[in-house]
Amino acid sequence: MQLYDKPMRAYLHNDLAAFESEENDKHLIYFFEKGYVTVLGEFDSDKHAGGKACIIFNQDDVISVGKGMLRFIDVKS
């Protein structure tokens, strides 16, 4: 896992939402709107397409998404 020294900005191409199971009345766990997010780091992942995942933050929640779902605004130095 690599946490960036300075968080980066990226554009999330799709809305992302997760809900609990029907047994728990399908409560919303998180919702990320399509738009700009803060990327805190990245890691290798077998669960995400391309084998790389990024840790993203939207001022409310932190989740991981496949790196291919993001368009980076800042260039890593």
Rosetta blueprint (number, residue, H / E / L):
1 M L
2 Q E
3 L E
4 Y E
5 D E
6 K E
7 P E
8 M E
9 R E
10 A E
11 Y E
12 L E
13 H L
14 N L
15 D L
16 L E
17 A E
18 A E
19 F E
20 E L
21 S L
22 E H
23 E H
24 N H
25 D L
26 K L
27 H L
28 L E
29 I E
30 Y E
31 F E
32 F E
33 E L
34 K L
35 G E
36 Y E
37 V E
38 T E
39 V E
40 L E
41 G E
42 E E
43 F E
44 D E
45 S L
46 D L
47 K L
48 H L
49 A H
50 G H
51 G H
52 K E
53 A E
54 C E
55 I E
56 I E
57 F E
58 N L
59 Q L
60 D L
61 D L
62 V E
63 I E
64 S E
65 V E
66 G E
67 K H
68 G H
69 M H
70 L E
71 R E
72 F E
73 I L
74 D L
75 V L
76 K L
77 S L
